[in-house]
Amino acid sequence: MFPLLNPSRRLAGMAAAPATALAVLLALMVLEQRGFNRDSALLVALLSAVAAARLIPLGALAFTAGVLLLQSARMVPGVMLSGVLSYSAIPLAILFAGLGYRGRHRWLLPAFALASAGLITTNWFSDATWVNFVFPPQIYGRGALRTGTYVFLVFGASAAFNLAAWAAALAVNNASRSRRAQLRAETDLQQTVTELAVEQERNRIARELHDVLAHSLTVITAQAEGIRYIHRSEPEAVEESARIIATAARTALVETRHMLENVFTADPAPPTSPAPSLGQLGILADQFTASGMPVTVDAPALPPGVTPLQELTAYRVIQESLTNAFRHGDRSKGAAVSVRSGEGGLTVRVTSALSGGPLAPGPSTGRGIPGMKERATAAGGYLTAVTAGNRFDVEAVLP
């Protein structure tokens, strides 16, 4: 939830108007030595409007206008008895009404600010006792121009205070809307980031499962099909094929468990199953060789600077390339794997022979190549897969 919409803050905002009205009432009672009598009727009435202005803005302003009209009709004591400071409640009523008003007719508040200034001016100069007190006869009444100037000054001062209160409420509301919009945008952005992270993790898991299971199932399928033909003529080879099947299945299980441990385990301790590394290329090559596709590996000892991410990415690229070559290429001609480490980073190259069948799909079809490119890009490198004559080359550079 947005902080500005928090119930406790809303309650505090609603209590601000009554608290302000009470504080002003107590202050004027002390400063002007007032009592709760008829002379305080205007002050109490206007401050009551202030207290209700946040909850019922238009009702409070209408009540304020009614009180001023009653004073004009001399049903409420005039300025001399009520005190000029009583009018200070009107800007406060406009302020809190502006904070609470959510209607479409925004012009109502500035219109009331000017109208109430007119009523204050009328009541001011309708009280002869007050006018004679403020403007002695020798000053007030000497010509219409001077009288009009005084009227204009009183109206201008009242209108300025009222419009300033309205402008302050408008500024606070605009700031509040901007803040809510900012918080809403930040929440949407955070949600988008979370959704993107979830999607990236989903794609990573799918890529890992594809690489692990595609290779293992390819080897298992090849060995299982071979057993069908050799279990009678070459019974001694069945045991070797069964061992390869068990090894491939066990490796797939271990790698899947390792992946799931990294995804679902919140414990910062390292996973119990190690990730595949380039040190297992020999086992990988033996599995394909035993399945009918000879694989040669040229991978000298790597320098200490090679990171686990580089090793895992390189291993997955080699694994997927060999799986594609086994499924779509010419198995009898085999495949060659080369791993080199230099100034540009780790370079992996897998070369295999294309199948000569006209209907055979090329190694570039399916999800294998895009998945390898995504892996290389995620590791900060790049991958290329090109056809050269009857040869298919996959090269990945991992800086």
Secondary structure, DSSP 8 states (H G I E B T S, - for coil): --GGG-HHHHHHHHHHHHHHHHHHHHHHHHHTT--SSGGGHHHHHHHHHHHHTTTSHHHHHHHHHHHHHHHHTTSS--HHHH-GGGGGHHHHHHHHHHHH---S-TTHHHHHHHHHHHHHHHHHHH-HHHHHHHS-TTTTTS-HHHHHHHHHHHHHHHHHHHHHHHHHHHHHHHHHHHHHHHHHHHHHHHHHHHHHHHHHHHHHHHHHHHHHHHHHHHHHHHHHHHHHHHTTT-HHHHHHHHHHHHHHHHHHHHHHHHHHHHHH----S--SS----GGGHHHHHHHHHHTT--EEEE-----TT--HHHHHHHHHHHHHHHHHHHHHB-GGG-EEEEEEEETTEEEEEEEEEB---TT---TTSSSHHHHHHHHHHHTT-EEEEEEETTEEEEEEEE-
